Amino acid sequence: METIQMTEQDLRKLIREIIYREKFPTFYLANSSYFDTNTYDTNAIIKAIRAAGGQNIRTEPAYGWKNQPEVVVFEATQDMVEDIAAEVSRALGTEWVHIREKDW
């Protein structure tokens, strides 16, 4: 078995990252069928997520695949997701907002 050498500072950083991920899971706004006929307005979505308390907001290709459209990805507590969905719904003028936990 191979051992890994880490400095105390690196170990503390790793522990903080793990705790942060447990506290703030990552979600994304799915590119649902609503967006077949409406624009996936990244700027409006980001502003709405930020206003509702989302953190570390960015775009990534859906499912991590380069041939998929960019979706908005963010971190939040599970309790915040409902408020974020409501804020994005208001910003886009639709109830067809699907926020899913990122599993890729």
C-alpha positions in Angstrom: 0.0 0.0 0.0 1.3 3.4 -0.9 1.2 6.3 1.5 0.6 9.9 0.5 2.6 12.7 2.2 0.7 15.9 2.8 1.7 19.0 4.7 -0.5 20.0 7.6 -1.7 23.0 5.5 -2.7 20.8 2.6 -4.6 18.5 4.9 -6.4 21.4 6.5 -7.4 22.7 3.1 -8.6 19.3 2.0 -10.7 19.0 5.2 -12.2 22.5 4.6 -13.1 21.6 1.0 -14.8 18.4 2.1 -16.8 20.1 4.8 -17.8 22.9 2.4 -19.0 20.3 -0.2 -21.1 18.6 2.4 -22.7 21.8 3.6 -23.3 23.3 0.1 -24.1 20.6 -2.5 -23.9 21.6 -6.2 -27.1 22.1 -8.3 -27.8 23.1 -11.8 -30.7 24.6 -13.7 -31.7 22.0 -16.2 -32.1 22.9 -19.9 -35.7 21.6 -19.9 -38.2 21.5 -22.8 -39.3 25.0 -21.8 -36.1 26.3 -23.3 -36.9 24.6 -26.7 -39.0 27.7 -27.5 -37.5 30.2 -25.0 -34.0 31.5 -24.5 -31.9 30.0 -21.7 -31.0 33.5 -20.4 -27.8 32.8 -18.5 -27.4 36.4 -17.3 -31.0 36.6 -15.9 -30.6 33.1 -14.3 -27.3 34.0 -12.7 -28.7 37.3 -11.3 -31.8 35.4 -9.9 -29.7 32.7 -8.2 -27.3 35.3 -6.7 -30.3 37.3 -5.4 -31.7 34.2 -3.7 -28.3 33.3 -2.1 -26.7 30.8 -4.4 -22.9 30.6 -4.2 -20.1 29.8 -6.6 -22.3 30.4 -9.7 -20.9 29.4 -13.0 -21.7 27.7 -16.3 -20.7 24.2 -17.4 -21.6 21.9 -20.2 -24.6 19.8 -19.2 -23.5 16.4 -17.7 -19.9 17.5 -18.2 -20.1 16.6 -21.9 -18.6 19.1 -24.4 -21.3 18.5 -26.9 -24.1 19.6 -24.5 -25.3 23.2 -24.0 -24.0 25.3 -21.1 -26.1 25.3 -18.0 -25.9 27.4 -14.9 -24.3 25.5 -12.0 -24.3 26.8 -8.4 -23.9 25.8 -4.8 -26.6 26.2 -2.1 -28.0 24.4 0.9 -31.0 22.1 0.3 -33.2 24.6 2.1 -32.3 27.4 -0.3 -33.3 25.5 -3.5 -37.0 26.3 -3.3 -36.3 30.0 -2.9 -33.9 29.9 -5.8 -36.4 28.1 -8.0 -39.0 30.7 -7.2 -36.6 33.6 -7.9 -35.5 32.1 -11.2 -39.2 31.4 -12.1 -40.0 35.1 -11.5 -37.0 36.2 -13.6 -37.9 34.0 -16.5 -41.7 34.4 -16.3 -42.4 30.7 -16.1 -43.1 27.9 -13.6 -41.1 25.4 -15.7 -37.9 25.7 -13.8 -36.1 22.4 -12.9 -33.3 22.6 -10.4 -31.4 19.3 -10.0 -28.5 18.2 -7.8 -25.4 17.9 -9.9 -24.4 14.3 -10.2 -21.8 14.4 -12.8 
